[in-house]
């Protein structure tokens, strides 16, 4: 049986992160719990990449922690101008790396560290 991993972001504003990843990457909602009432969990999917958002009004936002999410996208430069308008922040790049990727470092609206990468 293959192992799969699904990163889950804990956030005080689940709708803000859903809108950020939905608009920036085209992530669609695949799961919602509960089905009615205030949402606790949203499963999101872009192509073969699945991740989740969990609501917790008490979780702090701010500087990124010890996890960095790296997402391969078709064109880093095309997404770059959209990040700030969606509530994120560009923290570095874009840079062409010697291992054959173009990389831009961003933070989502909660301050989670994300690398957007494209093959050169």
Helices and strands as residue ranges (DSSP letters): E 8-11, H 14-25, E 28-33, E 41-46, E 49-55, E 68-72, H 76-80, G 84-86, E 89-96, E 101-107, E 113-119
